[in-house]
Amino acid sequence: MMLDKISTCLKEIECVELRKDTAGKYYEAVFLQSKIPSIMQTLESSLGKPIPRANFTPLIEKTISEYGGVGDGQTLYFLKQDKEILFAMLWPWQSGQFTTIKLATKTTSV
């Protein structure tokens, strides 16, 4: 499963705090801001380029809303293959020192 592959790659990058790691479903961790370029490279190689907020579809909005959504200054990677959705959200902290990464997979009927 792709989420496992990505979370395994992210685990190789030192995190400040691992908040949740539910195998194959959800991964959340806090990283130093200096680690974000490596993380973005990992995400782009699997999920493609980030999705600009102006291009969010109703499916994207609905999918990410239960995980807190994406606001100004935050980043979303989103991939839908058949009925499986995989997405990653990067939430930089106001302090500028850390970023929370949320990586999840869902199944859709659409």
C-alpha positions in Angstrom: 0.0 0.0 0.0 1.3 3.4 -0.9 0.6 5.0 2.5 2.9 2.5 4.1 5.6 3.2 1.5 5.4 6.9 2.1 5.2 6.7 5.9 8.3 4.4 5.9 10.2 7.0 3.9 9.1 9.7 6.3 10.2 7.6 9.3 13.7 7.7 7.9 13.6 11.5 8.4 14.0 12.4 12.1 10.8 13.8 13.5 10.3 15.8 16.7 7.1 14.0 17.7 5.3 10.9 16.3 1.6 11.6 17.1 -0.1 8.7 15.4 0.9 5.8 13.2 -2.0 3.5 12.3 -0.6 1.1 9.8 -2.0 1.6 6.3 -4.6 4.3 7.3 -3.2 7.4 9.1 0.2 8.9 10.0 0.8 12.1 11.8 4.1 13.6 13.0 5.8 16.9 13.7 9.0 17.7 11.9 11.6 20.6 12.2 11.0 23.1 9.4 14.5 22.3 8.0 13.3 18.7 7.2 10.3 19.9 5.0 12.2 20.1 1.6 13.1 16.4 2.0 9.5 15.6 3.0 8.1 17.5 0.1 10.4 15.6 -2.3 9.2 12.3 -0.9 5.5 13.3 -1.2 5.9 14.7 -4.7 7.6 11.5 -5.9 4.5 9.5 -4.9 1.6 11.9 -5.0 2.6 14.5 -7.6 2.7 18.3 -7.1 0.7 20.0 -4.3 -2.9 21.0 -5.2 -3.5 24.8 -5.2 -6.4 25.7 -3.0 -8.2 27.3 -6.0 -8.3 23.8 -7.6 -9.9 22.0 -4.6 -12.9 19.9 -5.8 -15.9 19.1 -3.6 -14.4 15.6 -3.2 -11.1 17.0 -2.0 -12.9 19.4 0.4 -15.1 16.6 1.8 -12.2 14.2 2.2 -9.8 16.5 4.0 -12.4 18.3 6.2 -12.5 15.5 8.8 -8.8 15.9 9.2 -8.9 19.6 9.8 -8.8 20.8 6.1 -6.1 23.0 4.6 -6.0 26.8 5.2 -3.8 29.6 4.1 -0.1 28.8 4.2 -0.8 25.1 4.4 -0.1 22.5 1.7 -2.1 19.6 0.3 -1.0 16.6 -1.8 -3.9 14.5 -3.1 -4.0 11.4 -5.3 -7.1 9.5 -6.3 -6.6 6.1 -8.0 -9.8 4.2 -8.7 -11.7 4.3 -5.4 -8.6 4.9 -3.2 -7.6 8.4 -2.1 -4.3 9.2 -0.5 -3.5 12.6 0.7 -0.9 14.5 2.8 -1.4 17.9 4.5 1.5 20.0 5.8 0.6 22.5 8.5 3.5 24.9 9.3 3.4 26.2 12.9 3.2 29.9 13.5 6.6 29.8 15.2 8.1 28.8 11.9 10.1 26.1 13.6 7.9 23.0 13.0 5.4 21.5 10.6 2.8 18.9 11.3 2.4 16.3 8.6 -0.9 14.4 8.3 -0.9 11.5 5.8 -4.1 9.4 5.3 -5.9 7.1 3.0 -9.6 6.7 2.4 -11.9 4.6 0.1 -14.5 6.4 -1.8 -17.6 5.2 -3.7 -17.0 7.9 -6.5 
